[in-house]
């Protein structure tokens, strides 16, 4: 058993208790051996900056209220 597909098939054949034990082990392994994922590269907000247009006559707070509440109330 050497591919992810083979491992997945084997896990699907396990009883639920054993599959959970494998899942717990894998989570612990990933934390211990692999570590957390790297942070996103660059400024995550930069891609959105300047992309949209506010409705004429509204400020950002009014626009956010409209988008959150749907009717602006």
C-alpha positions in Angstrom: 0.0 0.0 0.0 1.8 3.1 -1.2 -0.6 5.5 -2.8 -3.1 7.8 -1.2 -5.9 6.0 -3.1 -4.8 2.6 -1.7 -4.7 4.0 1.8 -8.1 5.6 1.4 -9.6 2.3 0.2 -8.1 0.5 3.2 -9.4 3.1 5.6 -12.9 2.8 4.2 -12.9 -0.9 5.0 -12.1 -0.3 8.7 -14.7 -0.3 11.4 -15.6 3.2 12.5 -13.7 2.9 15.8 -10.5 2.0 14.0 -11.0 4.7 11.3 -11.4 7.3 14.0 -8.2 6.0 15.7 -6.4 6.4 12.4 -7.8 9.9 11.9 -6.7 11.0 15.4 -3.2 9.6 14.8 -3.0 11.4 11.4 -4.0 14.7 13.0 -1.4 14.3 15.7 1.2 13.3 13.1 0.5 16.3 10.9 0.8 18.7 13.9 4.0 17.0 15.1 5.8 16.2 11.9 4.5 18.6 9.3 3.7 21.7 11.4 1.2 24.4 10.6 0.7 25.6 7.0 2.7 28.6 6.0 1.0 32.0 6.1 -0.3 33.3 2.8 2.3 35.1 0.8 1.9 38.9 0.5 -0.9 41.0 1.8 -4.1 39.0 1.7 -6.2 42.2 1.3 -4.2 43.6 -1.5 -6.0 41.7 -4.2 -9.3 43.3 -3.2 -8.1 46.8 -2.8 -9.6 49.1 -5.4 -11.7 46.4 -7.0 -15.2 47.6 -6.2 -17.1 50.8 -6.5 -19.3 52.2 -3.7 -22.8 53.2 -4.7 -22.9 56.9 -5.4 -23.7 59.0 -2.4 -22.9 56.2 0.2 -19.9 55.8 2.4 -18.2 52.6 3.3 -20.1 52.1 6.6 -23.4 52.5 4.8 -22.4 50.1 2.1 -21.3 47.5 4.6 -24.5 47.8 6.5 -26.4 47.3 3.2 -24.4 44.2 2.3 -24.7 42.7 5.7 -28.3 43.3 6.3 -29.6 43.2 2.8 -32.0 46.1 3.2 -29.7 48.6 5.0 -31.7 48.5 8.3 
